[in-house]
Amino acid sequence: MIKQIMRDVLFLGQKSEDATEADKQIIADLHDTLKANHDRCVGMAANMIGYKKRIIIVSMGFMDFVMVNPVITQKLQPYDTEEGCLSLDGLRKTRRYRKIKVQFLDEEFQPHTQEYEGQIAQIIQHECDHLEGIII
């Protein structure tokens, strides 16, 4: 189901809870909502659609992929940039890392450890910040 984008900074500023297999509907809602906003959005966290669960979705252009309970375990090559967010107005300055390593569960709740770099790494970092209640 396509969900409305959350803009309440008090809600967005709260840490998310670990997701379980009982939260699979949230994954479907993230897919639907990201697809509906593809023209202006490349990633989304569950709290952006009203769920305080540790689930993100990231667009790679040709496909979208989900990370459940992601944890960034390594950050390399810091840089400063500006980002926008569907939940906020305008651009904001932030620090990101060109290369990251992430541990997460996929949509089937199977564990993975993967390295990412460039724009995909930046998107993952932005969405993981949402899970921690960090608003850029």
N, C-alpha and C positions, 0 to 999 in steps of 0.2 A: 504494500500500500504506500502511495506517495504521502509523505508526512510534511507538515509545515516546518520551516526552519526556525529553530529556537533562537531568540535574540535576548533572552533574559540573562544578563551577566551574573546575577546572583546564582542562578541554576548552573550556568556554564562554568562558574568559578569553583564548583564542588568537584572533588575527586570521584572518579567512577569506580564501581565495584567490579570484581572479576565476573566474567560471563560464564555461563554453563550451557549445556546442550538444551536446556529449557528455554534459552534465549534465541533459538534459531529464527523465530519470526522477525526479530530485530534485524537479522542479516538480510532477509527478504525485503524488509522495509528500506534498509540502506541501499540495496541494489536499485529498487524502484525510485527512490528519492534522488539518488545520484544521477540515474538515467534521465530523470525529468529536469535536472539542472546542469546537464553536461555542457551547455553553452557557456556557463559561468562558474563551473566548479570542477576541480580535479581530485577531490578527496573529501571525506566526511567521517566524522566520529559519531558514535551512537548518541552522545549527549546533544548533538546538533539537531536531532529529531526527537528529543525528549526522553531518552533513555540513559540513565546513569550506569551504563555497562561498558566494559573495556573491549569495544569492538570498533574497528575502523575499516573503511573501504577506500581504495586508491585506484584511480584511473591511470592505465598505462597507454591510453589512446585506443588501442585495438582490443583491450579487455580491461575489466575491473577485477581487482582481487581483494579479498577480505583477510584481515588479521584479527584473530581473537586473542585477547589478553597479551598484546605485544609488549615486549620489553627491549629497549635499545641497550645492548650490552657493550657496544664499542662506538666511539665517535672520533673521527680523524679529520684533520684539515678544516679548522673553523673559518668562517667568513661571516661578514655582516651583510644583511639584505633587507628588503621590505616585502611584506606579504599582505594580502587581503584575505578576507574571510566572509562567507555568506552570512555569518552570525553578527558581523560588525560592519560599520561603515568605514570606508577609506583604507589607506595603507598604513602599516605600522612597521617600525624598525625591529629587527630581531637578529639573533645570532644562530646560525645553522652550521652543519658540518657536511663536507662534500662526500664523505664515506661513513657509512654506519653498518653495524651488524645488529640484527634483530632476531630474537627468539619469539615465536608465536605459534598459535594453533590455526590451522586452516578451517574452512567452512565445515569440514567433516570432523573437526576437533582432533586432527592429527598434528603432532609437533613438527616444527621446522626451525632451522637456523639458517638465515640467509643474509648475504651482504648486498647492500644497495649503494648507489652513488648518483651524483648529479640531481636532476629535478625530482626523480622518484624518491631519493633519500630526503630531499627537502619536504616533500609532501608528507611522507611518513612521520618526520619529526613534528610537523605542524599538527597532524592529527593526534599523535601521541601526547603532545602538549595539552590538547583538549581533554584527554583522559585524566590528566593530572590536575585539571582545573586551571591550567595556565592559559591566559587569554593574551594573545599578542597585542 
